[in-house]
Structure formats: C-alpha cells, structure tokens
C-alpha cells in the first residue's frame, strides 16, 4: 500500500510539472539573444537650398542584441539595439572612411505556432544615428551625421532547439526619414532611406 501511494504521488508530481511546463512563445516567456542583419539599402538626399540631389545604394552588416517578453501566447513585445561599424580605405587615392551606427527599436508581432516553430509578422518603430568620417587628405576631412526615426516591417520564423535555445530567420523592409548634418557646415538635408534585408539570430528563452 505504501509503495502504491509513493507511485501515485510521484505520478501526480510529474503530471503537475508537465502541466506547468512552458513552451517557447507561451505567455510570460522571456527571450534573450541577438540577430545579425544583412541590409541592402538605397537612399535619396535632397537639399532644396542649394538644389542638390543624390541617389545612392549600399550593403551593410549590423549586430542587433534583443530582449523579448511574450505578453500573451505568440504576442511578443521586444526591445532591440542596432550596433554597426564599417571601415573602408582606398590605398591608391590614400583616402579612408569609417562609419558607426547606433539605433533603438521597439516592436511587437504575432507568431503563430506551427509544429514546434512560431512564424508570423512583426513591426518595429525605431530611432537611429549614423556617423560617417572621411579622411580625404590634409585639410579635406569631413564628418556627416544622419539621424531620425524609422519603421520596420518583418516576417519572422523562430524554431526552438534543445532545452531553451531558439534559432531565428527573418526578412524585413525598413523605411527611414533622416536629417543629414555636415560638421562645421550650417546646413541640413532630408534623407529618405529604403532598406531590404535578411537576418539570422540565436537566443535563449525561459
């Protein structure tokens, strides 16, 4: 009888533990990790005061640490930082350019559970600042800063692995409305940037 009671108690504890086991994306889930973004962007600059326009394109890689909290099942609220750095040098022309970028994003989404994975759309509002320093020879240095708000729309796929890990893959489009300032020049220009990119990331949840 005592042995039977022990077995029943053990079974009850196991059932209770499984009832409260948390799957990825359940209400109350916290996720910590980061994404590596590959971005292809085009930008248009317009300065009406001096009748100046440009149309440029570029490719960048950005690291984005991120914290998410699932307010409801499949409904995360997240905060992400954008940290980017790029350096280039033209040895023949003896010129160089260093670019640093910092940004903050706040967003949400809705991730539907399909098997073990969660897939769905996400949207984020953010603010970023990018500083580009160019060394074009003696007396020809320049520093340009672009800053302003933006909105990002993404499609995400998140797959739990092991006992608490997550792999993330995403596609996104970002539109930014920036103000460009050149150091020591009393003038501003409006810059509209449209970016398309992919991201991959790893994180843990609990």
TORKE-673906 format. One record per residue: residue in three letters; y, x, z of N, C-alpha, C in turn. Coordinates in steps of 0.2 Angstrom, whole numbers, plus 2048, in hexadecimal, padded with zeros to 3 digits. Each point is the difference from the previous one (the first is absolute). Example, Ala and Ser with C-alpha at 12.3 -4.5 7.8 and 13.67 -1.06 7.14 Angstrom:
ALA7E48428278067FC800806804800;SER8057FE7FC8068048018057FC803;
REM end
This chain:
UNK7FA8048008067FC800806804800;UNK8008068048068048018018047F9;UNK7FA8027FD8018037F98037FB7FB;UNK7FE7FA8008027FB7FB8087FF801;UNK8028008078077FF8018048067FE;UNK7FD8068018048067FD8018007F9;UNK7FA7FD7FC8018007F98057FB7FE;UNK8007FA8038057FB7FE807802801;UNK8018048068078028018028057FB;UNK7FB8057FE8028057FB8027FC7F9;UNK7FC7FB7FF8017FC7FA8077FD800;UNK8027FD8068067FD800806805800;UNK7FF8068028058058008018027F8;UNK7FA8017FD8018027F98037FB7FC;UNK7FE7F98018037FB7FC8087FF802;UNK8028018068078008028038067FC;UNK7FD8068008048057FD8017FF7F8;UNK7FA7FD7FD8017FF7F98057FB7FE;UNK8017FB8058047FA7FF807803800;UNK8028058048078038008018067FC;UNK7FA8027FC8018067FC8067FE7FB;UNK8048057FE8067FF7FC7FE8037F9;UNK8017FC7FB7FF8037F98078027FD;UNK8008047FB8068037FE8047FA7FD;UNK8077FF8028047FB7FE8007FA804;UNK7FC7FF8058007FB805807800804;UNK8027FA802806800804800805806;UNK8058038018018058057FE8077FE;UNK7FD8017FA7FE8077FD807804800;UNK7FF8078028058057FF7FD8057FB;UNK8048027FB7FE8057FB805806800;UNK7FE8068018048067FF7FD8047FB;UNK8058037FB7FE8047FB8058027FC;UNK7FF8017F98058027FC7FD8007F8;UNK8058007FC7FF7FF7F98038067FC;UNK7FD8027FA8038057FC8027FC7FA;UNK8068007FE8027FC7FA8028047FA;UNK7FE7FE7FA8018037FA8057FB7FC;UNK8068027FF8057FC7FD8038027FA;UNK8007FC7FB8048017FA8067FB7FF;UNK8068038008067FC8008058017FB;UNK8047FB7FE8058017FC8077FE803;UNK8058037FF8067FF8038068007FB;UNK8057FB8018068007FC806800805;UNK8048057FE8068018048067FE7FC;UNK8057FD8038067FD7FD806801804;UNK8058047FD8068018048067FD7FB;UNK8027FA8028057FD7FB807804800;UNK8028038068068048008018057FB;UNK7FA8047FE8018057FB7FB7FE7FA;UNK7FE7FA8007FC7FE7FA7FA8047FF;UNK7FC8018057FB8058007F97FC801;UNK7FB8017FC7F97FD8017FB8057FE;UNK7FA7FF8047FA8047FF7FA7FC801;UNK7FB8027FD7F97FD8007FB805801;UNK7FD8008067FB8068017F97FD803;UNK7FB8047FF7FA7FF8037FD806803;UNK7FB7FE8057FD8058047FA7FE803;UNK7FC8058037FA7FF803800804807;UNK7FE7FC8068018038067FA7FE804;UNK7FE8048057FB7FF805803800807;UNK7FF7FA8048037FF8067FA7FE806;UNK8018038067FC7FF8058037FA804;UNK7FC7FB8028027FA8047FC7FF806;UNK8028028067FC7FE8068027F9801;UNK7FB7FC8038017F98017FC7FD806;UNK8037FB8037FD7FD8068007F87FE;UNK7FA7FD8018007F97FF7FD7FC806;UNK8027FA8017FE7FB8057FE7FA7FD;UNK7FA7FD8007FE7FA7FD8027FA805;UNK8057FD7FE8037FA8057FB7FB7FF;UNK7FD7FE7FB7FA7FB7FF7FB8047FB;UNK7FA7FD8007FB8027FC8028017F8;UNK8008067FE8028027F98088007FF;UNK8047FF805807800800803806804;UNK8018067FC803806804807800800;UNK803803805807802800800808800;UNK8048037FC7FF8078008078047FF;UNK8008068038068048007FE8077FD;UNK8038027FB7FE8067FC8068057FF;UNK7FF8068018058057FE7FE8047FA;UNK8058017FC7FF8047F9803807801;UNK7FC8057FF8028078017FE8047FA;UNK8058027FC7FF8037FA8048077FF;UNK7FD8047FC8038077FF7FE8037F9;UNK8048027FD7FF8037F98048067FF;UNK7FD8057FD8048067FE7FE8037F9;UNK8058017FD7FF8037F98058067FE;UNK7FE8047FC8048067FE7FF8027F9;UNK8058017FD8008037F9801807800;UNK7FB8047FF8018088018048027FA;UNK8007FD7FA8038037FB8087FF800;UNK8017FA8038087FE800802802807;UNK7FC8028058018028078047FB803;UNK7FD7FA8008027FA8037FB7FD804;UNK8017FC8067FB7FD8048037F9802;UNK7FB7FC8028027F98037FB7FE806;UNK8037FE8057FC7FE8068027F9802;UNK7FB7FB8008017F98027FC7FE806;UNK8037FD8057FD7FD8068027F9800;UNK7FB7FC8028017F98017FD7FD806;UNK8047FB8037FE7FD8068017F87FF;UNK7FB7FC8038017F97FF7FC7FC805;UNK8027FA8027FD7FC8057FF7F97FC;UNK7F97FE8017FE7F97FD7FE7FC805;UNK8017F98007FE7FB8047FD7FB7FB;UNK7F97FE8027FD7FB7FB7FB7FC803;UNK7FD7FC7FC7FA7FB8027FC7FF7FA;UNK7FB7FC8017FB7FF7FA7FB7FB802;UNK7FC7FE7FC7FA7FC8017FA8027FD;UNK7FB8038047FA8037FD7FA7FC802;UNK7FD7FD7FA7FB7FC8007F9804801;UNK7FC7FD8057FA8048017FA7FE7FA;UNK7FE8067FD7FB7FF7FB7FB805801;UNK7FA7FE8037FB804803803804806;UNK7FF8068008038048058078027FF;UNK8028007F98078027FE8057FA802;UNK8078027FF8057FB8018058027FA;UNK8017FB7FC8048017FA8067FB7FF;UNK8068027FE8057FB7FF8078037FF;UNK8057FC8008078037FE804802807;UNK8058047FF8048028058078017FD;UNK8057FF8058078017FE804804806;UNK8048047FE8048048058078017FE;UNK8058008058078017FF801807803;UNK8048047FD8018078038078037FE;UNK8018058038068047FF7FE807800;UNK8038047FB7FE8077FE8068047FF;UNK7FF8068018068057FE7FC8067FD;UNK8038037FB7FD8057FC8068057FF;UNK7FF8078028058057FF7FD8057FB;UNK8048017FB7FE8057FB8058067FF;UNK7FE8068028048068007FE8047FA;UNK8058027FC7FF8047FA803807801;UNK7FD8057FE8038078008008027F9;UNK8068007FD8018017F88048077FF;UNK800804805803806800806801804;UNK8048058018068018048057FB7FE;UNK8027FC8058057FC7FF7FE7F97FD;UNK7FA7FF7FF7FE7FA7FC7FB7FC804;UNK8008018067FB7FC8058037F9800;UNK7FB7FB8018027F98017FB7FD804;UNK8027FA8037FC7FD8058017F87FF;UNK7FB7FD7FE8017F87FE7FB7FC805;UNK8037FB8037FD7FC8057FF7F97FD;UNK7FA7FD8008007F97FE7FD7FC806;UNK8037FA8027FD7FC8058017F97FF;UNK7FC7FC8038017F97FF7F97FC801;UNK8017F98007FA7FC8017FB7FF7FA;UNK7FA7FE8027FC7FF7FA7FB7FA802;UNK7FC7FE7FB7FA7FB8027FA8027FC;UNK7FA8008037FA8027FD7FB7FB800;UNK7FD7FE7FB7FB7FB7FF7F98047FE;UNK7FB7FF8047FA8047FF7F97FB800;UNK7FB8037FD7F97FD8017FC805804;UNK7FD7FE8057FC8058047F97FE801;UNK7FC8058007F87FF8017FF805806;UNK7FD7FD8067FE8048067F97FF801;UNK7FC8068017F97FF8017FF804807;UNK7FD7FC8057FE8048067FA8047FF;UNK8008068037FA8058007FE802806;UNK7FA8028027FE8028068017FC806;UNK8028028058027FC806807801802;UNK8057FD7FC8078008018048047FB;UNK7FD8027FA8048037FB8027FB7FA;UNK8058017FC8027FC7FB8028047FA;UNK7FE7FE7FA8038047FA8047FA7FC;UNK8068037FE8057FB7FD8018027F9;UNK8017FC7FB8028017F98057FB7FF;UNK8058027FC8057FB7FE8048017FA;UNK8037FB7FD8048007FA8077FD802;UNK8068037FE8067FD8038058017FA;UNK8067FC8018068017FC8057FF805;UNK8058057FF8068008058078007FC;UNK8047FC8038077FF7FD805802805;UNK8048057FF8058038048077FF7FE;UNK8057FE8048078007FE804805804;UNK8018067FD8038068048078027FE;UNK8038038058078037FF7FF808800;UNK8038027FA7FF8087FF807803802;UNK7FF8058048068048027FF8077FF;UNK8058047FD8008077FF805803805;UNK7FD8058038038048068078037FD;UNK8057FF8048078037FE8037FC7FA;UNK7FD7FB7FE8037FC7FA8027F9803;UNK8067FE8008027F98027FE7FB7FB;UNK7FA7FE7FF7FE7FB7FB7F97FE802;UNK7FE7F97FE7FA7FE8017FD7FC7FA;UNK7FA8007FF7FD7FD7FA7FA7FB802;UNK7FF7FB7FD7FA7FB8017FA8027FC;UNK7FA8018047FA8027FD7FB7FA801;UNK7FD7FE7FB7FB7FB8007F98037FE;UNK7FB8008057FA8047FE7FA7FB800;UNK7FC8017FB7FA7FC8007FA804800;UNK7FB8008047FB8048017F97FC800;UNK7FB8047FD7F97FD8007FC806803;UNK7FB7FE8047FC8058027F97FE803;UNK7FC8048027FA7FF804800804806;UNK7FC7FE8057FF8038067F9800803;UNK7FE8058037FA800804801802807;UNK7FC7FE8058018028077FA7FF804;UNK8008038067FB7FF8058037FF806;UNK7FD7FC8048027FE8077FB7FE805;UNK8017FF8067FC7FD8058027FA803;UNK7FC7FC8028027F98037FC7FF807;UNK8037FC8047FD7FF8068037F9803;
REM end
